[in-house]
Amino acid sequence: MSTAAPLSISDARDQLASIINRAQNDHEPVFLSRRGRRVAAVIDADDLEHLMELAEDMADIRAAEESREEMRRTQKEPTPWEQVKADLGLV
C-alpha cells in the first residue's frame, strides 16, 4: 500500500501526467486529497481490473458459503442440476 502523503487536487492538476506514470509504473495508488481529506486515487487500469475480478470472485465465494450455511441450518438438500434444468425448461 502506498505510504506517500496524498496530493492536493490543485497540485495534482499540475502533475497529472507524472501521477499517471507513477501509478502505472509503480503499481501503487496515488491518493488525492481535498481540504486535507483523501477523496480519490489514481491507479493503473490493469490493476483496477484485477482488483475488480478479485472482488467478484470473493463475492461469489461468500455467496456460496452463505448458501452452504443456510443448507446446514435448514437441513435442506441442494436441488440436483438435472432438476434445475427441467424446472427452467432447458431439457
PyMOL Python script that loads the backbone (N, CA, C, O; Angstrom):
from pymol import cmd

cmd.read_pdbstr("""\
ATOM      1  N   MET A   1       0.845  -1.174   0.000  1.00  0.00           N
ATOM      2  CA  MET A   1       0.000   0.000   0.000  1.00  0.00           C
ATOM      3  C   MET A   1       0.889   1.236   0.000  1.00  0.00           C
ATOM      4  O   MET A   1       1.969   1.253   0.590  1.00  0.00           O
ATOM      5  N   SER A   2       0.414   2.238  -0.661  1.00  0.00           N
ATOM      6  CA  SER A   2       1.177   3.475  -0.795  1.00  0.00           C
ATOM      7  C   SER A   2       1.284   4.177   0.555  1.00  0.00           C
ATOM      8  O   SER A   2       0.298   4.335   1.274  1.00  0.00           O
ATOM      9  N   THR A   3       2.504   4.592   0.878  1.00  0.00           N
ATOM     10  CA  THR A   3       2.709   5.329   2.119  1.00  0.00           C
ATOM     11  C   THR A   3       2.933   6.808   1.849  1.00  0.00           C
ATOM     12  O   THR A   3       3.086   7.593   2.785  1.00  0.00           O
ATOM     13  N   ALA A   4       2.953   7.196   0.582  1.00  0.00           N
ATOM     14  CA  ALA A   4       3.163   8.604   0.228  1.00  0.00           C
ATOM     15  C   ALA A   4       1.963   9.428   0.680  1.00  0.00           C
ATOM     16  O   ALA A   4       0.820   8.974   0.641  1.00  0.00           O
ATOM     17  N   ALA A   5       2.256  10.644   1.107  1.00  0.00           N
ATOM     18  CA  ALA A   5       1.186  11.550   1.513  1.00  0.00           C
ATOM     19  C   ALA A   5       0.320  11.882   0.303  1.00  0.00           C
ATOM     20  O   ALA A   5       0.832  12.010  -0.809  1.00  0.00           O
ATOM     21  N   PRO A   6      -0.984  12.021   0.511  1.00  0.00           N
ATOM     22  CA  PRO A   6      -1.852  12.368  -0.616  1.00  0.00           C
ATOM     23  C   PRO A   6      -1.512  13.738  -1.181  1.00  0.00           C
ATOM     24  O   PRO A   6      -1.069  14.637  -0.467  1.00  0.00           O
ATOM     25  N   LEU A   7      -1.731  13.869  -2.469  1.00  0.00           N
ATOM     26  CA  LEU A   7      -1.540  15.160  -3.143  1.00  0.00           C
ATOM     27  C   LEU A   7      -2.857  15.919  -3.144  1.00  0.00           C
ATOM     28  O   LEU A   7      -3.930  15.333  -3.282  1.00  0.00           O
ATOM     29  N   SER A   8      -2.756  17.215  -2.989  1.00  0.00           N
ATOM     30  CA  SER A   8      -3.973  18.012  -3.101  1.00  0.00           C
ATOM     31  C   SER A   8      -4.420  17.979  -4.567  1.00  0.00           C
ATOM     32  O   SER A   8      -3.609  17.790  -5.473  1.00  0.00           O
ATOM     33  N   ILE A   9      -5.694  18.162  -4.771  1.00  0.00           N
ATOM     34  CA  ILE A   9      -6.220  18.156  -6.133  1.00  0.00           C
ATOM     35  C   ILE A   9      -5.597  19.273  -6.961  1.00  0.00           C
ATOM     36  O   ILE A   9      -5.318  19.084  -8.144  1.00  0.00           O
ATOM     37  N   SER A  10      -5.380  20.424  -6.356  1.00  0.00           N
ATOM     38  CA  SER A  10      -4.770  21.522  -7.115  1.00  0.00           C
ATOM     39  C   SER A  10      -3.341  21.163  -7.532  1.00  0.00           C
ATOM     40  O   SER A  10      -2.937  21.488  -8.648  1.00  0.00           O
ATOM     41  N   ASP A  11      -2.563  20.497  -6.660  1.00  0.00           N
ATOM     42  CA  ASP A  11      -1.227  20.042  -7.046  1.00  0.00           C
ATOM     43  C   ASP A  11      -1.313  18.953  -8.115  1.00  0.00           C
ATOM     44  O   ASP A  11      -0.486  18.900  -9.026  1.00  0.00           O
ATOM     45  N   ALA A  12      -2.304  18.102  -7.998  1.00  0.00           N
ATOM     46  CA  ALA A  12      -2.464  17.006  -8.957  1.00  0.00           C
ATOM     47  C   ALA A  12      -2.749  17.538 -10.361  1.00  0.00           C
ATOM     48  O   ALA A  12      -2.302  16.949 -11.346  1.00  0.00           O
ATOM     49  N   ARG A  13      -3.472  18.619 -10.461  1.00  0.00           N
ATOM     50  CA  ARG A  13      -3.756  19.201 -11.780  1.00  0.00           C
ATOM     51  C   ARG A  13      -2.460  19.523 -12.520  1.00  0.00           C
ATOM     52  O   ARG A  13      -2.343  19.294 -13.724  1.00  0.00           O
ATOM     53  N   ASP A  14      -1.500  20.052 -11.789  1.00  0.00           N
ATOM     54  CA  ASP A  14      -0.220  20.444 -12.397  1.00  0.00           C
ATOM     55  C   ASP A  14       0.672  19.241 -12.700  1.00  0.00           C
ATOM     56  O   ASP A  14       1.597  19.343 -13.506  1.00  0.00           O
ATOM     57  N   GLN A  15       0.400  18.104 -12.059  1.00  0.00           N
ATOM     58  CA  GLN A  15       1.273  16.946 -12.187  1.00  0.00           C
ATOM     59  C   GLN A  15       0.569  15.721 -12.762  1.00  0.00           C
ATOM     60  O   GLN A  15       1.022  14.596 -12.549  1.00  0.00           O
ATOM     61  N   LEU A  16      -0.518  15.917 -13.478  1.00  0.00           N
ATOM     62  CA  LEU A  16      -1.342  14.787 -13.904  1.00  0.00           C
ATOM     63  C   LEU A  16      -0.555  13.725 -14.660  1.00  0.00           C
ATOM     64  O   LEU A  16      -0.674  12.541 -14.344  1.00  0.00           O
ATOM     65  N   ALA A  17       0.239  14.113 -15.642  1.00  0.00           N
ATOM     66  CA  ALA A  17       1.000  13.125 -16.418  1.00  0.00           C
ATOM     67  C   ALA A  17       1.950  12.355 -15.515  1.00  0.00           C
ATOM     68  O   ALA A  17       2.085  11.139 -15.657  1.00  0.00           O
ATOM     69  N   SER A  18       2.601  13.029 -14.602  1.00  0.00           N
ATOM     70  CA  SER A  18       3.534  12.391 -13.669  1.00  0.00           C
ATOM     71  C   SER A  18       2.799  11.420 -12.743  1.00  0.00           C
ATOM     72  O   SER A  18       3.296  10.330 -12.459  1.00  0.00           O
ATOM     73  N   ILE A  19       1.631  11.814 -12.281  1.00  0.00           N
ATOM     74  CA  ILE A  19       0.831  10.967 -11.395  1.00  0.00           C
ATOM     75  C   ILE A  19       0.412   9.693 -12.118  1.00  0.00           C
ATOM     76  O   ILE A  19       0.502   8.599 -11.560  1.00  0.00           O
ATOM     77  N   ILE A  20      -0.038   9.832 -13.339  1.00  0.00           N
ATOM     78  CA  ILE A  20      -0.441   8.664 -14.122  1.00  0.00           C
ATOM     79  C   ILE A  20       0.751   7.741 -14.338  1.00  0.00           C
ATOM     80  O   ILE A  20       0.625   6.524 -14.205  1.00  0.00           O
ATOM     81  N   ASN A  21       1.902   8.308 -14.667  1.00  0.00           N
ATOM     82  CA  ASN A  21       3.099   7.488 -14.846  1.00  0.00           C
ATOM     83  C   ASN A  21       3.476   6.755 -13.560  1.00  0.00           C
ATOM     84  O   ASN A  21       3.848   5.582 -13.601  1.00  0.00           O
ATOM     85  N   ARG A  22       3.382   7.436 -12.422  1.00  0.00           N
ATOM     86  CA  ARG A  22       3.689   6.788 -11.132  1.00  0.00           C
ATOM     87  C   ARG A  22       2.759   5.622 -10.879  1.00  0.00           C
ATOM     88  O   ARG A  22       3.204   4.538 -10.502  1.00  0.00           O
ATOM     89  N   ALA A  23       1.486   5.834 -11.080  1.00  0.00           N
ATOM     90  CA  ALA A  23       0.511   4.768 -10.838  1.00  0.00           C
ATOM     91  C   ALA A  23       0.767   3.579 -11.758  1.00  0.00           C
ATOM     92  O   ALA A  23       0.684   2.427 -11.334  1.00  0.00           O
ATOM     93  N   GLN A  24       1.075   3.863 -13.007  1.00  0.00           N
ATOM     94  CA  GLN A  24       1.277   2.813 -13.988  1.00  0.00           C
ATOM     95  C   GLN A  24       2.595   2.072 -13.754  1.00  0.00           C
ATOM     96  O   GLN A  24       2.633   0.844 -13.823  1.00  0.00           O
ATOM     97  N   ASN A  25       3.661   2.800 -13.480  1.00  0.00           N
ATOM     98  CA  ASN A  25       4.977   2.179 -13.342  1.00  0.00           C
ATOM     99  C   ASN A  25       5.188   1.518 -11.988  1.00  0.00           C
ATOM    100  O   ASN A  25       5.783   0.443 -11.912  1.00  0.00           O
ATOM    101  N   ASP A  26       4.709   2.144 -10.922  1.00  0.00           N
ATOM    102  CA  ASP A  26       4.948   1.638  -9.570  1.00  0.00           C
ATOM    103  C   ASP A  26       3.860   0.673  -9.103  1.00  0.00           C
ATOM    104  O   ASP A  26       4.039  -0.033  -8.111  1.00  0.00           O
ATOM    105  N   HIS A  27       2.736   0.643  -9.814  1.00  0.00           N
ATOM    106  CA  HIS A  27       1.591  -0.197  -9.420  1.00  0.00           C
ATOM    107  C   HIS A  27       1.174   0.090  -7.978  1.00  0.00           C
ATOM    108  O   HIS A  27       0.823  -0.814  -7.219  1.00  0.00           O
ATOM    109  N   GLU A  28       1.223   1.358  -7.631  1.00  0.00           N
ATOM    110  CA  GLU A  28       0.775   1.844  -6.329  1.00  0.00           C
ATOM    111  C   GLU A  28      -0.224   2.966  -6.575  1.00  0.00           C
ATOM    112  O   GLU A  28      -0.015   3.784  -7.471  1.00  0.00           O
ATOM    113  N   PRO A  29      -1.301   3.026  -5.804  1.00  0.00           N
ATOM    114  CA  PRO A  29      -2.237   4.131  -5.993  1.00  0.00           C
ATOM    115  C   PRO A  29      -1.618   5.455  -5.571  1.00  0.00           C
ATOM    116  O   PRO A  29      -0.801   5.515  -4.652  1.00  0.00           O
ATOM    117  N   VAL A  30      -2.017   6.497  -6.249  1.00  0.00           N
ATOM    118  CA  VAL A  30      -1.630   7.859  -5.863  1.00  0.00           C
ATOM    119  C   VAL A  30      -2.903   8.516  -5.339  1.00  0.00           C
ATOM    120  O   VAL A  30      -3.846   8.754  -6.094  1.00  0.00           O
ATOM    121  N   PHE A  31      -2.920   8.806  -4.042  1.00  0.00           N
ATOM    122  CA  PHE A  31      -4.113   9.358  -3.422  1.00  0.00           C
ATOM    123  C   PHE A  31      -4.169  10.864  -3.599  1.00  0.00           C
ATOM    124  O   PHE A  31      -3.152  11.556  -3.564  1.00  0.00           O
ATOM    125  N   LEU A  32      -5.385  11.351  -3.788  1.00  0.00           N
ATOM    126  CA  LEU A  32      -5.640  12.787  -3.938  1.00  0.00           C
ATOM    127  C   LEU A  32      -6.496  13.247  -2.768  1.00  0.00           C
ATOM    128  O   LEU A  32      -7.352  12.513  -2.274  1.00  0.00           O
ATOM    129  N   SER A  33      -6.246  14.486  -2.335  1.00  0.00           N
ATOM    130  CA  SER A  33      -6.996  14.991  -1.184  1.00  0.00           C
ATOM    131  C   SER A  33      -7.637  16.339  -1.499  1.00  0.00           C
ATOM    132  O   SER A  33      -7.195  17.088  -2.371  1.00  0.00           O
ATOM    133  N   ARG A  34      -8.679  16.603  -0.762  1.00  0.00           N
ATOM    134  CA  ARG A  34      -9.365  17.897  -0.811  1.00  0.00           C
ATOM    135  C   ARG A  34      -9.572  18.330   0.634  1.00  0.00           C
ATOM    136  O   ARG A  34     -10.164  17.610   1.439  1.00  0.00           O
ATOM    137  N   ARG A  35      -9.083  19.496   0.936  1.00  0.00           N
ATOM    138  CA  ARG A  35      -9.170  20.033   2.310  1.00  0.00           C
ATOM    139  C   ARG A  35      -8.571  19.057   3.332  1.00  0.00           C
ATOM    140  O   ARG A  35      -9.087  18.889   4.436  1.00  0.00           O
ATOM    141  N   GLY A  36      -7.464  18.421   2.926  1.00  0.00           N
ATOM    142  CA  GLY A  36      -6.747  17.523   3.831  1.00  0.00           C
ATOM    143  C   GLY A  36      -7.330  16.135   3.986  1.00  0.00           C
ATOM    144  O   GLY A  36      -6.823  15.339   4.777  1.00  0.00           O
ATOM    145  N   ARG A  37      -8.378  15.829   3.254  1.00  0.00           N
ATOM    146  CA  ARG A  37      -9.042  14.527   3.367  1.00  0.00           C
ATOM    147  C   ARG A  37      -8.911  13.772   2.054  1.00  0.00           C
ATOM    148  O   ARG A  37      -9.190  14.327   0.992  1.00  0.00           O
ATOM    149  N   ARG A  38      -8.483  12.490   2.114  1.00  0.00           N
ATOM    150  CA  ARG A  38      -8.369  11.698   0.886  1.00  0.00           C
ATOM    151  C   ARG A  38      -9.741  11.520   0.251  1.00  0.00           C
ATOM    152  O   ARG A  38     -10.700  11.129   0.917  1.00  0.00           O
ATOM    153  N   VAL A  39      -9.825  11.811  -1.047  1.00  0.00           N
ATOM    154  CA  VAL A  39     -11.110  11.728  -1.733  1.00  0.00           C
ATOM    155  C   VAL A  39     -11.070  10.869  -2.986  1.00  0.00           C
ATOM    156  O   VAL A  39     -12.118  10.472  -3.496  1.00  0.00           O
ATOM    157  N   ALA A  40      -9.872  10.575  -3.493  1.00  0.00           N
ATOM    158  CA  ALA A  40      -9.786   9.796  -4.725  1.00  0.00           C
ATOM    159  C   ALA A  40      -8.400   9.175  -4.816  1.00  0.00           C
ATOM    160  O   ALA A  40      -7.487   9.508  -4.060  1.00  0.00           O
ATOM    161  N   ALA A  41      -8.280   8.255  -5.774  1.00  0.00           N
ATOM    162  CA  ALA A  41      -6.978   7.634  -6.036  1.00  0.00           C
ATOM    163  C   ALA A  41      -6.837   7.413  -7.525  1.00  0.00           C
ATOM    164  O   ALA A  41      -7.810   7.123  -8.221  1.00  0.00           O
ATOM    165  N   VAL A  42      -5.617   7.554  -8.004  1.00  0.00           N
ATOM    166  CA  VAL A  42      -5.301   7.236  -9.395  1.00  0.00           C
ATOM    167  C   VAL A  42      -4.540   5.919  -9.350  1.00  0.00           C
ATOM    168  O   VAL A  42      -3.505   5.815  -8.692  1.00  0.00           O
ATOM    169  N   ILE A  43      -5.062   4.902 -10.061  1.00  0.00           N
ATOM    170  CA  ILE A  43      -4.384   3.607 -10.102  1.00  0.00           C
ATOM    171  C   ILE A  43      -4.298   3.129 -11.547  1.00  0.00           C
ATOM    172  O   ILE A  43      -5.050   3.576 -12.413  1.00  0.00           O
ATOM    173  N   ASP A  44      -3.376   2.221 -11.785  1.00  0.00           N
ATOM    174  CA  ASP A  44      -3.214   1.640 -13.107  1.00  0.00           C
ATOM    175  C   ASP A  44      -4.503   0.920 -13.512  1.00  0.00           C
ATOM    176  O   ASP A  44      -5.104   0.227 -12.691  1.00  0.00           O
ATOM    177  N   ALA A  45      -4.925   1.073 -14.745  1.00  0.00           N
ATOM    178  CA  ALA A  45      -6.183   0.481 -15.213  1.00  0.00           C
ATOM    179  C   ALA A  45      -6.164  -1.040 -15.112  1.00  0.00           C
ATOM    180  O   ALA A  45      -7.168  -1.637 -14.722  1.00  0.00           O
ATOM    181  N   ASP A  46      -5.044  -1.684 -15.454  1.00  0.00           N
ATOM    182  CA  ASP A  46      -4.961  -3.143 -15.345  1.00  0.00           C
ATOM    183  C   ASP A  46      -5.043  -3.595 -13.890  1.00  0.00           C
ATOM    184  O   ASP A  46      -5.640  -4.629 -13.593  1.00  0.00           O
ATOM    185  N   ASP A  47      -4.442  -2.820 -12.982  1.00  0.00           N
ATOM    186  CA  ASP A  47      -4.529  -3.149 -11.562  1.00  0.00           C
ATOM    187  C   ASP A  47      -5.972  -3.047 -11.079  1.00  0.00           C
ATOM    188  O   ASP A  47      -6.434  -3.892 -10.313  1.00  0.00           O
ATOM    189  N   LEU A  48      -6.681  -2.019 -11.523  1.00  0.00           N
ATOM    190  CA  LEU A  48      -8.091  -1.865 -11.143  1.00  0.00           C
ATOM    191  C   LEU A  48      -8.910  -3.036 -11.657  1.00  0.00           C
ATOM    192  O   LEU A  48      -9.731  -3.591 -10.927  1.00  0.00           O
ATOM    193  N   GLU A  49      -8.692  -3.413 -12.904  1.00  0.00           N
ATOM    194  CA  GLU A  49      -9.430  -4.537 -13.476  1.00  0.00           C
ATOM    195  C   GLU A  49      -9.178  -5.812 -12.666  1.00  0.00           C
ATOM    196  O   GLU A  49     -10.107  -6.569 -12.386  1.00  0.00           O
ATOM    197  N   HIS A  50      -7.923  -6.044 -12.296  1.00  0.00           N
ATOM    198  CA  HIS A  50      -7.584  -7.224 -11.496  1.00  0.00           C
ATOM    199  C   HIS A  50      -8.279  -7.178 -10.134  1.00  0.00           C
ATOM    200  O   HIS A  50      -8.806  -8.190  -9.671  1.00  0.00           O
ATOM    201  N   LEU A  51      -8.281  -6.013  -9.495  1.00  0.00           N
ATOM    202  CA  LEU A  51      -8.953  -5.865  -8.206  1.00  0.00           C
ATOM    203  C   LEU A  51     -10.459  -6.124  -8.318  1.00  0.00           C
ATOM    204  O   LEU A  51     -11.062  -6.727  -7.429  1.00  0.00           O
ATOM    205  N   MET A  52     -11.053  -5.665  -9.413  1.00  0.00           N
ATOM    206  CA  MET A  52     -12.487  -5.879  -9.610  1.00  0.00           C
ATOM    207  C   MET A  52     -12.789  -7.363  -9.802  1.00  0.00           C
ATOM    208  O   MET A  52     -13.792  -7.861  -9.292  1.00  0.00           O
ATOM    209  N   GLU A  53     -11.931  -8.070 -10.534  1.00  0.00           N
ATOM    210  CA  GLU A  53     -12.102  -9.509 -10.715  1.00  0.00           C
ATOM    211  C   GLU A  53     -11.985 -10.226  -9.375  1.00  0.00           C
ATOM    212  O   GLU A  53     -12.777 -11.120  -9.077  1.00  0.00           O
ATOM    213  N   LEU A  54     -11.004  -9.841  -8.570  1.00  0.00           N
ATOM    214  CA  LEU A  54     -10.839 -10.453  -7.252  1.00  0.00           C
ATOM    215  C   LEU A  54     -12.058 -10.189  -6.368  1.00  0.00           C
ATOM    216  O   LEU A  54     -12.502 -11.077  -5.639  1.00  0.00           O
ATOM    217  N   ALA A  55     -12.593  -8.981  -6.431  1.00  0.00           N
ATOM    218  CA  ALA A  55     -13.774  -8.646  -5.633  1.00  0.00           C
ATOM    219  C   ALA A  55     -14.979  -9.475  -6.064  1.00  0.00           C
ATOM    220  O   ALA A  55     -15.753  -9.925  -5.219  1.00  0.00           O
ATOM    221  N   GLU A  56     -15.143  -9.681  -7.368  1.00  0.00           N
ATOM    222  CA  GLU A  56     -16.244 -10.517  -7.861  1.00  0.00           C
ATOM    223  C   GLU A  56     -16.067 -11.958  -7.396  1.00  0.00           C
ATOM    224  O   GLU A  56     -17.027 -12.602  -6.972  1.00  0.00           O
ATOM    225  N   ASP A  57     -14.838 -12.459  -7.478  1.00  0.00           N
ATOM    226  CA  ASP A  57     -14.571 -13.826  -7.008  1.00  0.00           C
ATOM    227  C   ASP A  57     -14.893 -13.956  -5.525  1.00  0.00           C
ATOM    228  O   ASP A  57     -15.499 -14.941  -5.103  1.00  0.00           O
ATOM    229  N   MET A  58     -14.489 -12.963  -4.732  1.00  0.00           N
ATOM    230  CA  MET A  58     -14.750 -13.010  -3.295  1.00  0.00           C
ATOM    231  C   MET A  58     -16.254 -12.952  -3.014  1.00  0.00           C
ATOM    232  O   MET A  58     -16.735 -13.635  -2.110  1.00  0.00           O
ATOM    233  N   ALA A  59     -16.990 -12.161  -3.763  1.00  0.00           N
ATOM    234  CA  ALA A  59     -18.448 -12.099  -3.585  1.00  0.00           C
ATOM    235  C   ALA A  59     -19.069 -13.460  -3.892  1.00  0.00           C
ATOM    236  O   ALA A  59     -19.981 -13.896  -3.189  1.00  0.00           O
ATOM    237  N   ASP A  60     -18.585 -14.133  -4.934  1.00  0.00           N
ATOM    238  CA  ASP A  60     -19.097 -15.465  -5.274  1.00  0.00           C
ATOM    239  C   ASP A  60     -18.784 -16.460  -4.167  1.00  0.00           C
ATOM    240  O   ASP A  60     -19.630 -17.279  -3.808  1.00  0.00           O
ATOM    241  N   ILE A  61     -17.570 -16.394  -3.624  1.00  0.00           N
ATOM    242  CA  ILE A  61     -17.178 -17.306  -2.542  1.00  0.00           C
ATOM    243  C   ILE A  61     -18.059 -17.088  -1.323  1.00  0.00           C
ATOM    244  O   ILE A  61     -18.526 -18.049  -0.711  1.00  0.00           O
ATOM    245  N   ARG A  62     -18.288 -15.835  -0.969  1.00  0.00           N
ATOM    246  CA  ARG A  62     -19.137 -15.538   0.192  1.00  0.00           C
ATOM    247  C   ARG A  62     -20.577 -15.999  -0.031  1.00  0.00           C
ATOM    248  O   ARG A  62     -21.210 -16.519   0.888  1.00  0.00           O
ATOM    249  N   ALA A  63     -21.092 -15.814  -1.237  1.00  0.00           N
ATOM    250  CA  ALA A  63     -22.465 -16.252  -1.531  1.00  0.00           C
ATOM    251  C   ALA A  63     -22.561 -17.769  -1.416  1.00  0.00           C
ATOM    252  O   ALA A  63     -23.549 -18.285  -0.894  1.00  0.00           O
ATOM    253  N   ALA A  64     -21.552 -18.489  -1.895  1.00  0.00           N
ATOM    254  CA  ALA A  64     -21.556 -19.949  -1.794  1.00  0.00           C
ATOM    255  C   ALA A  64     -21.491 -20.378  -0.333  1.00  0.00           C
ATOM    256  O   ALA A  64     -22.195 -21.304   0.070  1.00  0.00           O
ATOM    257  N   GLU A  65     -20.659 -19.719   0.460  1.00  0.00           N
ATOM    258  CA  GLU A  65     -20.563 -20.043   1.887  1.00  0.00           C
ATOM    259  C   GLU A  65     -21.895 -19.798   2.591  1.00  0.00           C
ATOM    260  O   GLU A  65     -22.319 -20.598   3.425  1.00  0.00           O
ATOM    261  N   GLU A  66     -22.552 -18.692   2.251  1.00  0.00           N
ATOM    262  CA  GLU A  66     -23.852 -18.391   2.852  1.00  0.00           C
ATOM    263  C   GLU A  66     -24.886 -19.438   2.463  1.00  0.00           C
ATOM    264  O   GLU A  66     -25.709 -19.834   3.287  1.00  0.00           O
ATOM    265  N   SER A  67     -24.849 -19.887   1.212  1.00  0.00           N
ATOM    266  CA  SER A  67     -25.784 -20.920   0.767  1.00  0.00           C
ATOM    267  C   SER A  67     -25.554 -22.228   1.505  1.00  0.00           C
ATOM    268  O   SER A  67     -26.503 -22.884   1.936  1.00  0.00           O
ATOM    269  N   ARG A  68     -24.270 -22.609   1.652  1.00  0.00           N
ATOM    270  CA  ARG A  68     -23.973 -23.841   2.391  1.00  0.00           C
ATOM    271  C   ARG A  68     -24.412 -23.730   3.846  1.00  0.00           C
ATOM    272  O   ARG A  68     -24.939 -24.689   4.411  1.00  0.00           O
ATOM    273  N   GLU A  69     -24.197 -22.563   4.456  1.00  0.00           N
ATOM    274  CA  GLU A  69     -24.615 -22.367   5.840  1.00  0.00           C
ATOM    275  C   GLU A  69     -26.135 -22.450   5.962  1.00  0.00           C
ATOM    276  O   GLU A  69     -26.650 -23.040   6.912  1.00  0.00           O
ATOM    277  N   GLU A  70     -26.851 -21.861   5.007  1.00  0.00           N
ATOM    278  CA  GLU A  70     -28.318 -21.939   5.028  1.00  0.00           C
ATOM    279  C   GLU A  70     -28.778 -23.388   4.887  1.00  0.00           C
ATOM    280  O   GLU A  70     -29.719 -23.812   5.558  1.00  0.00           O
ATOM    281  N   MET A  71     -28.111 -24.151   4.009  1.00  0.00           N
ATOM    282  CA  MET A  71     -28.495 -25.562   3.853  1.00  0.00           C
ATOM    283  C   MET A  71     -28.240 -26.335   5.143  1.00  0.00           C
ATOM    284  O   MET A  71     -29.036 -27.200   5.509  1.00  0.00           O
ATOM    285  N   ARG A  72     -27.140 -26.038   5.839  1.00  0.00           N
ATOM    286  CA  ARG A  72     -26.871 -26.704   7.121  1.00  0.00           C
ATOM    287  C   ARG A  72     -27.928 -26.320   8.148  1.00  0.00           C
ATOM    288  O   ARG A  72     -28.435 -27.167   8.884  1.00  0.00           O
ATOM    289  N   ARG A  73     -28.253 -25.025   8.185  1.00  0.00           N
ATOM    290  CA  ARG A  73     -29.205 -24.526   9.167  1.00  0.00           C
ATOM    291  C   ARG A  73     -30.605 -25.077   8.926  1.00  0.00           C
ATOM    292  O   ARG A  73     -31.298 -25.449   9.873  1.00  0.00           O
ATOM    293  N   THR A  74     -31.017 -25.131   7.685  1.00  0.00           N
ATOM    294  CA  THR A  74     -32.377 -25.585   7.366  1.00  0.00           C
ATOM    295  C   THR A  74     -32.445 -27.084   7.088  1.00  0.00           C
ATOM    296  O   THR A  74     -33.529 -27.655   6.966  1.00  0.00           O
ATOM    297  N   GLN A  75     -31.278 -27.709   6.990  1.00  0.00           N
ATOM    298  CA  GLN A  75     -31.151 -29.138   6.694  1.00  0.00           C
ATOM    299  C   GLN A  75     -31.809 -29.510   5.371  1.00  0.00           C
ATOM    300  O   GLN A  75     -32.328 -30.614   5.210  1.00  0.00           O
ATOM    301  N   LYS A  76     -31.779 -28.565   4.419  1.00  0.00           N
ATOM    302  CA  LYS A  76     -32.289 -28.830   3.075  1.00  0.00           C
ATOM    303  C   LYS A  76     -31.174 -29.379   2.208  1.00  0.00           C
ATOM    304  O   LYS A  76     -30.008 -29.013   2.359  1.00  0.00           O
ATOM    305  N   GLU A  77     -31.546 -30.253   1.308  1.00  0.00           N
ATOM    306  CA  GLU A  77     -30.594 -30.806   0.346  1.00  0.00           C
ATOM    307  C   GLU A  77     -30.556 -29.884  -0.879  1.00  0.00           C
ATOM    308  O   GLU A  77     -31.569 -29.274  -1.223  1.00  0.00           O
ATOM    309  N   PRO A  78     -29.405 -29.779  -1.535  1.00  0.00           N
ATOM    310  CA  PRO A  78     -29.352 -28.976  -2.758  1.00  0.00           C
ATOM    311  C   PRO A  78     -30.221 -29.595  -3.851  1.00  0.00           C
ATOM    312  O   PRO A  78     -30.405 -30.812  -3.894  1.00  0.00           O
ATOM    313  N   THR A  79     -30.748 -28.756  -4.723  1.00  0.00           N
ATOM    314  CA  THR A  79     -31.547 -29.234  -5.844  1.00  0.00           C
ATOM    315  C   THR A  79     -30.607 -29.797  -6.904  1.00  0.00           C
ATOM    316  O   THR A  79     -29.676 -29.112  -7.328  1.00  0.00           O
ATOM    317  N   PRO A  80     -30.835 -31.024  -7.334  1.00  0.00           N
ATOM    318  CA  PRO A  80     -29.969 -31.597  -8.369  1.00  0.00           C
ATOM    319  C   PRO A  80     -30.013 -30.760  -9.653  1.00  0.00           C
ATOM    320  O   PRO A  80     -31.054 -30.213 -10.017  1.00  0.00           O
ATOM    321  N   TRP A  81     -28.868 -30.673 -10.327  1.00  0.00           N
ATOM    322  CA  TRP A  81     -28.734 -29.868 -11.539  1.00  0.00           C
ATOM    323  C   TRP A  81     -29.748 -30.278 -12.590  1.00  0.00           C
ATOM    324  O   TRP A  81     -30.336 -29.415 -13.242  1.00  0.00           O
ATOM    325  N   GLU A  82     -29.964 -31.551 -12.770  1.00  0.00           N
ATOM    326  CA  GLU A  82     -30.940 -32.022 -13.764  1.00  0.00           C
ATOM    327  C   GLU A  82     -32.334 -31.490 -13.453  1.00  0.00           C
ATOM    328  O   GLU A  82     -33.091 -31.171 -14.370  1.00  0.00           O
ATOM    329  N   GLN A  83     -32.682 -31.391 -12.175  1.00  0.00           N
ATOM    330  CA  GLN A  83     -33.981 -30.856 -11.772  1.00  0.00           C
ATOM    331  C   GLN A  83     -34.065 -29.366 -12.064  1.00  0.00           C
ATOM    332  O   GLN A  83     -35.102 -28.880 -12.515  1.00  0.00           O
ATOM    333  N   VAL A  84     -32.986 -28.640 -11.811  1.00  0.00           N
ATOM    334  CA  VAL A  84     -32.951 -27.207 -12.106  1.00  0.00           C
ATOM    335  C   VAL A  84     -33.181 -26.976 -13.592  1.00  0.00           C
ATOM    336  O   VAL A  84     -33.988 -26.131 -13.978  1.00  0.00           O
ATOM    337  N   LYS A  85     -32.465 -27.735 -14.429  1.00  0.00           N
ATOM    338  CA  LYS A  85     -32.633 -27.578 -15.880  1.00  0.00           C
ATOM    339  C   LYS A  85     -34.059 -27.910 -16.304  1.00  0.00           C
ATOM    340  O   LYS A  85     -34.630 -27.228 -17.155  1.00  0.00           O
ATOM    341  N   ALA A  86     -34.633 -28.952 -15.715  1.00  0.00           N
ATOM    342  CA  ALA A  86     -36.009 -29.325 -16.071  1.00  0.00           C
ATOM    343  C   ALA A  86     -36.978 -28.224 -15.636  1.00  0.00           C
ATOM    344  O   ALA A  86     -37.890 -27.870 -16.384  1.00  0.00           O
ATOM    345  N   ASP A  87     -36.788 -27.690 -14.446  1.00  0.00           N
ATOM    346  CA  ASP A  87     -37.673 -26.622 -13.932  1.00  0.00           C
ATOM    347  C   ASP A  87     -37.592 -25.378 -14.830  1.00  0.00           C
ATOM    348  O   ASP A  87     -38.573 -24.645 -14.961  1.00  0.00           O
ATOM    349  N   LEU A  88     -36.456 -25.145 -15.431  1.00  0.00           N
ATOM    350  CA  LEU A  88     -36.278 -23.988 -16.298  1.00  0.00           C
ATOM    351  C   LEU A  88     -36.608 -24.284 -17.764  1.00  0.00           C
ATOM    352  O   LEU A  88     -36.490 -23.410 -18.624  1.00  0.00           O
ATOM    353  N   GLY A  89     -37.017 -25.510 -18.035  1.00  0.00           N
ATOM    354  CA  GLY A  89     -37.363 -25.886 -19.400  1.00  0.00           C
ATOM    355  C   GLY A  89     -36.169 -26.009 -20.314  1.00  0.00           C
ATOM    356  O   GLY A  89     -36.289 -25.781 -21.518  1.00  0.00           O
ATOM    357  N   LEU A  90     -35.020 -26.364 -19.772  1.00  0.00           N
ATOM    358  CA  LEU A  90     -33.807 -26.455 -20.566  1.00  0.00           C
ATOM    359  C   LEU A  90     -33.487 -27.872 -21.030  1.00  0.00           C
ATOM    360  O   LEU A  90     -32.447 -28.094 -21.650  1.00  0.00           O
ATOM    361  N   VAL A  91     -34.354 -28.823 -20.744  1.00  0.00           N
ATOM    362  CA  VAL A  91     -34.126 -30.199 -21.207  1.00  0.00           C
ATOM    363  C   VAL A  91     -35.269 -30.661 -22.086  1.00  0.00           C
ATOM    364  O   VAL A  91     -35.256 -31.793 -22.571  1.00  0.00           O
TER     365      VAL A  91
END
""", "prot")
cmd.dss("prot")
cmd.show_as("cartoon", "prot")
cmd.util.cbc("prot")
cmd.orient("prot")
